[in-house]
Amino acid sequence: MSMEIDAPISLPQRPLLSQNNATILCCNCGAPIDGTSSAGALCYDCVKLTVDISEGVQREATLHICRDCERWLQPPAHWITAAPESRELLALCLRKLRGLAKVRIIDASFIWTEPHSRRIKVKLTIQQEAFQGTILQQTFEVEYVVAYHQCPDCAKSFTANTWRAVVQVRQKVPHKRTFLYLEQLILKHSAHKDTINIKEVKDGLDFYYSARNHAEKFVDFLTSVAPVRSKKSQELISHDIHTSTKSYKFSFSCELVPICKDDLVALPIKLAKQIGNIAPLTICYRVGTAINLLDPTTLQTADVSTPIYWRSPFNTLADVQELVEFVVMDIEPLGPEKGHFVLAEATVARASDLGVNDKTFYTRTHLGGVLHPGDSVMGYHLSGTNFNSPQFEALEDSNAHASAIPDVILVKKFYARKRKNHNRNWRLKRMNKDEGEMLPKKTDQEKMEMDYEMFLRDVEEDKELRSTVALYKQRMDKSKMDGIETQSMAETEGTDVDGVPKIDINELLDEFEDLNVEDEE
């Protein structure tokens, strides 16, 4: 069955009626406009001239900056860090303006001003609906005046007794070499940047902070670079009974292990067996996060961690102030090596005995790689010396270790410096410390200078120690640079005239002030 489809029928087209829009004249300029969509009988150009959409937005404002820490005040009481012409500073400028919530911000940018003018100009582009169906866009400038205002943190730093936390670092040793090394580590890692004051006291340093978390961060740094034990205490300063608000001052006591590099250590026999069955009479060749000990007769090494040491603490048998100068008469390497240590048998004599008697000492040493016949070496003279140490008395009473106590233990090579004022082409930075009420006496000042000179010699002679500190080029006058440039370059390579090791100039750093960075015009 097929479906029948009607044929298409053409319909007559109806003529379109022309629509005439209602046209009126602008009341200002007389231009014809569409009366159905015109706003206030004004053309678009006249609307832009007569309507100001930025009327409710401030054209002037004030920004506050702390001249000490260069932070900006974000009302009501928050201080932020922002670089010039940065996004953070632009956001702070926009927050300072009233009336921006009613308009739409299209663009915002800085206009360059002189740095010393204390003025900041911002160019703003905004949009707003002036009338129904009419959106206007306008660009204008806002000027900010930069005013100085001291932040509370900087105000506290200039006032006495306003610290919130203190870290008391102590070490009970007769010299300051450990603190000199610790000072270089602090400067290299900028661990003192949050301190408000550093005071030098007996047997240590006090670091003051305005917040507890800064002090805890510094204690964590000390724990990561040195064998320390810390204790925390707090003192109640004020208490508001209405709001239960309390104010505390926190104290952190950090005690360093009283064992330093090149010290002679007599271990308890039980502890020596626990840490690898090492000989109890050892030398401390390095102090890091643990105490690294060396048996100079066998080159065996062992580490005493901080918890193990404080579980059963012991003192040193002798320190570097008791070293005696010996002269190497003969030395013969035995073959075994461990790192830069070379086991050797040496025959030495005290430097004070030369020309007086023919007494010599035969010993084993780990300095076979650096000593030669005729060299001077520093060591501990054990024969005929009385030590007030229960650990050493236990060694003398022991059948297994009494016969193994040598007459002499050599520690390090001695370089005779003929020149009293040894000119160095390098230098170290120092921290600004407050001496407080304990001004050093003349004898104490001489002792501090001697300790600093000994530390500088250790830096020169120990390459491993030198790699952990930051060395800088010595500042010299430009008039003297031309005459001694070739001489200093020659001195930095190899050794000095006196045989003293010299530091390579490639290991030295340039300070930013010495780079002579200038802007190109």
C-alpha positions in Angstrom: 0.0 0.0 0.0 1.6 3.3 -1.1 1.4 6.6 0.8 0.1 9.6 -1.1 2.1 12.8 -0.7 0.6 16.2 -1.5 2.4 18.3 -4.0 4.0 21.5 -2.5 2.0 24.6 -2.7 3.6 28.0 -3.1 2.3 30.7 -0.7 2.4 34.3 -1.5 5.1 36.3 0.3 3.9 39.1 2.6 5.8 42.3 2.3 8.1 43.1 5.3 7.1 46.2 7.3 10.0 48.6 7.9 10.7 49.1 11.6 11.6 52.7 12.5 13.7 53.0 15.7 13.0 55.9 18.0 15.9 58.3 17.4 16.6 61.1 19.8 19.3 63.7 20.1 22.0 63.7 22.8 21.2 66.4 25.4 24.9 67.6 25.5 26.3 67.4 22.0 23.2 66.8 19.9 24.3 63.6 18.3 21.5 61.2 17.2 21.3 58.2 19.4 18.9 55.3 19.9 16.3 56.4 22.4 15.4 52.9 23.5 18.9 52.0 24.7 20.4 55.4 25.5 21.3 56.1 29.1 20.0 59.4 30.4 19.7 60.8 26.9 23.5 60.9 26.6 25.7 59.4 23.9 28.6 57.1 24.8 31.2 59.9 24.5 29.2 62.2 26.8 28.7 59.4 29.3 32.5 58.9 29.6 32.9 62.7 30.0 30.2 63.2 32.6 30.3 60.0 34.7 33.3 59.2 36.9 33.3 55.6 38.0 36.4 56.1 40.1 34.8 58.6 42.3 34.7 56.4 45.4 38.3 55.1 45.1 41.1 56.8 47.0 43.7 58.6 44.9 46.2 58.9 47.8 47.3 56.6 50.6 50.1 55.9 53.1 52.3 52.8 53.3 54.4 52.1 56.5 57.8 50.4 56.3 60.3 49.5 59.1 63.6 50.9 58.2 65.5 48.3 60.2 64.1 45.0 58.9 62.5 46.6 55.7 59.1 44.9 56.3 55.8 46.5 55.3 52.8 46.9 57.6 49.7 45.1 56.6 46.9 46.4 58.8 46.0 45.8 61.5 49.3 44.4 63.0 50.9 42.1 60.4 54.3 42.8 59.0 55.2 41.2 55.6 58.4 41.1 53.5 58.0 42.5 49.9 60.6 43.5 47.3 60.2 46.8 45.4 57.7 46.5 42.5 56.8 42.9 43.5 53.4 41.2 43.4 53.3 41.1 47.2 53.8 44.9 47.4 51.2 45.5 44.6 48.7 43.4 46.5 49.4 45.4 49.7 48.9 48.6 47.8 45.5 47.5 46.4 44.3 46.4 49.9 45.0 49.9 51.2 42.5 51.5 48.8 38.9 52.0 49.9 36.2 51.6 47.3 37.7 49.0 45.1 35.1 46.4 46.2 32.4 48.2 44.1 34.4 48.1 40.8 36.1 45.5 38.7 39.9 45.7 38.5 41.1 45.1 34.9 44.8 45.9 35.3 47.3 47.3 37.9 51.0 48.1 37.4 53.7 50.3 39.0 54.9 53.6 37.6 58.6 54.2 38.0 59.6 56.8 40.6 62.9 57.9 42.1 63.9 55.5 44.9 64.7 58.5 47.3 61.4 60.2 46.7 59.6 57.9 49.1 56.6 57.8 46.7 55.0 54.8 45.0 52.7 55.3 42.0 50.3 52.6 40.8 48.3 52.7 37.5 44.8 51.2 37.8 42.3 50.2 35.1 38.8 49.5 36.4 35.3 48.8 34.9 31.8 49.6 36.2 28.3 49.7 34.9 27.3 53.4 34.8 23.7 52.9 33.6 21.7 49.9 32.6 23.4 48.3 29.6 26.3 50.8 29.7 29.8 49.6 31.0 32.6 52.1 31.3 36.3 51.5 31.6 38.6 54.1 33.2 42.4 54.4 33.9 43.8 56.5 36.7 46.9 56.8 39.0 47.1 56.4 42.8 50.0 57.8 44.7 51.3 56.3 47.9 53.5 58.0 50.5 56.1 55.7 52.2 56.4 56.5 55.9 58.7 54.9 58.4 57.3 53.0 61.4 59.3 50.7 63.7 57.9 47.2 63.9 57.5 45.6 67.4 60.3 43.0 66.8 62.8 45.7 66.0 61.6 47.8 69.0 62.3 44.8 71.2 65.8 44.3 69.8 66.7 47.9 70.9 65.4 47.4 74.4 67.1 45.5 77.1 65.7 42.4 78.7 63.0 41.8 76.0 64.2 38.4 74.9 61.7 35.5 74.9 64.2 32.6 74.6 67.9 32.1 75.3 70.3 29.3 74.2 73.2 28.9 76.6 76.1 27.0 75.0 78.8 25.8 77.3 82.0 23.7 77.2 84.2 23.2 80.2 87.6 23.3 78.6 90.6 25.7 79.2 90.6 27.1 75.7 88.1 28.6 73.1 89.1 26.6 70.0 85.9 24.6 69.9 83.8 27.8 70.0 86.0 29.4 67.3 85.2 26.4 65.0 81.5 26.5 66.1 81.4 30.2 65.2 82.6 29.5 61.7 79.9 26.8 61.2 77.3 29.2 62.4 78.4 31.9 60.0 78.7 29.5 57.1 75.1 28.3 57.5 73.7 31.7 58.7 72.3 30.0 61.8 72.5 33.2 63.8 70.2 35.3 61.6 67.3 35.3 64.0 69.3 36.3 67.1 68.7 39.6 68.7 71.9 39.5 70.8 75.0 37.3 71.4 76.7 37.6 74.7 80.1 36.1 75.6 80.2 34.6 79.1 82.5 32.4 81.0 82.9 28.9 79.3 80.6 29.8 76.5 78.1 32.0 74.6 74.5 33.0 75.1 72.2 33.5 72.1 69.1 35.5 72.7 65.9 35.2 70.6 62.5 36.9 70.4 60.6 33.7 69.8 60.9 30.2 71.1 60.7 28.5 67.7 63.9 30.4 66.7 65.7 29.1 69.7 64.5 25.5 69.1 65.7 25.8 65.5 69.2 26.9 66.7 69.3 24.0 69.1 68.5 21.6 66.3 71.4 23.1 64.3 73.8 22.6 67.2 72.7 19.0 67.5 73.4 18.4 63.8 77.0 19.7 63.8 78.3 19.0 67.3 78.0 16.4 70.1 75.7 18.3 72.6 73.1 17.5 75.1 70.3 20.0 75.7 67.9 20.7 78.6 64.9 23.0 78.5 63.4 25.1 81.3 60.8 27.9 81.4 60.0 30.7 83.8 56.5 32.2 84.2 56.7 36.0 83.6 53.0 37.0 83.8 49.6 35.4 84.1 46.2 37.0 83.3 43.7 35.2 85.6 40.7 36.6 83.5 41.8 35.2 80.1 44.2 32.5 81.4 46.9 34.0 79.3 50.5 33.2 80.4 53.8 34.6 79.3 57.0 32.5 79.7 60.7 32.9 79.1 62.5 29.8 77.9 66.0 28.7 78.5 67.9 26.0 76.6 71.1 24.7 78.1 73.4 23.1 75.5 76.6 21.5 76.9 79.3 20.5 74.5 81.4 17.4 75.0 84.6 18.5 76.8 86.8 16.6 74.3 88.5 18.5 71.5 90.6 17.7 68.5 94.2 16.3 69.2 93.3 15.5 72.9 94.6 12.4 74.5 91.8 10.2 75.7 91.9 7.3 78.1 88.7 5.3 77.6 87.1 3.1 80.2 88.1 -0.5 79.5 84.5 -1.7 79.3 83.6 1.1 76.8 86.6 0.4 74.7 85.5 -3.2 74.3 81.9 -2.1 73.4 82.9 0.2 70.6 85.0 -2.2 68.6 87.6 -3.6 71.1 89.9 -0.6 70.5 92.9 0.1 72.7 91.8 2.4 75.6 94.6 4.9 75.0 93.6 6.9 71.9 93.8 10.3 70.2 90.7 12.4 69.2 91.4 13.2 65.6 88.0 14.8 64.8 84.9 16.0 66.6 81.7 16.0 64.5 78.3 14.7 65.6 80.3 12.0 67.4 83.8 11.8 69.0 86.1 10.1 66.5 89.0 8.3 68.2 92.2 6.8 66.7 94.6 4.2 68.0 98.0 5.5 66.7 99.7 2.1 67.1 97.3 0.1 64.9 95.3 2.8 63.0 92.1 1.4 64.4 89.3 4.0 64.7 86.1 4.1 66.7 83.2 6.5 67.2 81.7 7.5 70.6 78.2 8.9 70.0 76.7 11.6 72.1 74.2 9.3 74.0 76.9 6.8 74.8 79.3 9.5 76.1 76.7 11.1 78.4 75.7 7.7 79.7 79.1 7.3 81.2 81.1 10.6 80.8 84.9 10.8 81.0 87.4 13.6 80.8 90.5 13.9 78.6 93.8 12.6 79.9 95.7 15.6 78.4 94.9 18.5 76.1 96.8 20.5 73.5 98.3 22.8 76.0 100.4 19.9 77.4 102.0 19.0 74.0 105.7 18.6 73.9 108.0 19.3 70.9 110.0 16.3 69.7 112.5 16.0 66.9 112.3 13.0 64.5 115.6 11.1 64.4 114.5 8.3 62.2 111.2 7.0 60.8 110.3 3.9 58.8 106.8 3.3 57.3 105.4 -0.2 58.1 102.9 -0.4 55.2 99.4 -0.2 56.6 97.5 2.9 55.5 94.0 4.2 56.4 92.9 7.4 54.7 95.7 9.9 55.1 97.1 8.0 58.1 100.2 5.9 57.4 101.5 3.6 60.2 105.2 4.0 60.9 107.9 3.4 63.5 109.7 6.5 64.6 112.7 7.3 66.9 112.3 10.7 68.4 114.0 12.9 71.0 112.7 15.8 73.0 113.7 19.1 71.5 114.8 20.4 74.9 117.1 17.4 75.4 119.2 18.0 72.2 122.7 18.9 73.3 122.0 17.9 76.9 121.6 14.1 76.8 121.2 11.4 74.2 117.8 10.1 75.5 115.6 8.9 72.6 112.1 7.3 72.5 110.9 4.6 70.2 107.2 4.7 69.3 104.6 3.9 66.6 102.8 6.7 64.9 100.1 7.4 62.4 102.1 10.3 60.8 104.3 8.2 58.5 103.1 10.1 55.5 104.1 13.6 56.6 107.1 13.1 58.9 110.7 12.9 57.8 114.0 12.7 59.7 114.8 16.1 61.1 111.2 17.3 61.3 109.6 18.6 64.5 106.5 16.9 65.8 104.2 17.6 68.8 103.3 14.8 71.1 102.4 13.7 74.6 105.2 12.5 76.9 103.7 9.8 79.1 106.8 8.3 80.8 107.3 9.9 84.2 104.0 11.9 84.0 101.4 11.6 86.7 97.8 11.8 85.5 94.9 12.3 87.9 92.5 10.0 86.0 90.8 6.9 87.2 90.7 5.5 83.7 94.5 5.8 83.3 95.0 4.2 86.7 92.8 1.3 85.6 95.0 0.9 82.5 98.2 0.8 84.7 96.6 -1.9 87.0 95.4 -4.0 84.0 97.5 -6.9 83.0 96.4 -6.7 79.4 97.0 -3.0 78.8 99.7 -1.9 81.2 102.5 -3.2 79.0 101.0 -1.5 75.9 101.3 2.1 77.3 103.9 3.8 75.1 106.4 6.4 76.4 105.5 8.9 73.7 102.3 9.5 71.6 102.9 11.7 68.5 99.9 13.9 67.5 100.8 16.3 64.7 103.6 17.8 62.7 105.0 21.1 64.0 105.8 23.9 61.6 108.3 26.4 63.0 107.2 29.9 62.1 110.2 32.2 62.0 108.2 35.3 61.3 106.2 36.5 64.3 103.5 38.3 62.3 102.7 35.7 59.7 100.9 37.5 56.9 98.1 35.4 55.5 96.3 36.0 52.2 93.0 34.8 53.7 90.8 35.6 56.7 87.8 34.4 58.6 84.6 36.3 59.5 83.7 36.9 63.1 80.4 37.3 64.8 79.5 40.5 66.6 79.4 39.5 70.3 78.5 41.6 73.4 81.1 41.2 76.0 78.7 42.3 78.7 80.0 43.3 82.1 82.9 40.7 81.9 85.5 42.8 80.1 88.6 40.6 79.5 91.7 41.4 81.4 95.0 41.8 79.6 96.1 38.3 80.4 92.7 36.9 79.2 92.9 39.0 76.0 96.4 37.6 75.3 95.1 34.0 75.9 92.1 34.6 73.5 94.5 35.9 70.8 96.7 32.9 71.3 93.7 30.5 71.0 92.6 32.3 67.8 96.2 32.0 66.4 96.2 28.3 67.2 92.8 27.8 65.5 94.1 29.6 62.4 97.1 27.3 62.3 94.8 24.3 62.6 92.9 25.6 59.6 96.1 26.0 57.6 97.5 22.5 58.5 94.3 20.5 58.3 92.7 20.3 54.9 89.7 18.4 56.2 89.0 21.1 58.7 89.4 23.7 56.1 86.7 22.2 53.9 84.1 22.8 56.6 84.6 26.6 57.0 84.3 29.6 54.7 87.6 31.3 53.9 87.7 34.8 52.4 90.4 36.7 50.6 92.3 39.2 52.7 91.3 42.8 52.1 94.2 44.9 50.8 94.7 48.5 49.6 94.6 49.0 45.9 98.0 50.8 46.1 99.6 47.7 47.6 97.8 45.1 45.3 100.1 45.7 42.3 103.3 45.2 44.2 102.4 42.0 46.0 100.1 40.3 43.5 102.7 38.1 42.1 104.2 37.4 45.5 100.9 36.4 47.0 100.1 34.2 44.0 103.4 32.4 44.5 102.9 32.0 48.2 99.5 30.4 47.9 100.9 27.5 45.9 102.7 24.7 47.9 104.4 25.8 51.1 105.7 29.0 52.5 109.4 29.9 53.0 109.1 28.5 56.5 107.6 25.3 55.3 104.1 26.2 56.6 101.3 24.9 54.3 99.7 27.6 52.3 96.0 27.8 51.3 95.3 27.7 47.5 93.8 30.9 46.3 91.1 28.9 44.5 89.7 27.9 48.0 89.1 31.5 49.0 85.8 33.3 48.5 85.2 36.9 47.5 82.9 39.0 49.6 80.1 40.9 47.9 81.6 44.2 48.9 84.9 43.3 47.3 83.5 42.3 43.9 83.3 46.0 42.7 79.9 45.5 41.1 78.8 48.7 39.3 75.8 49.6 37.3 76.4 50.2 33.6 75.1 53.5 32.4 
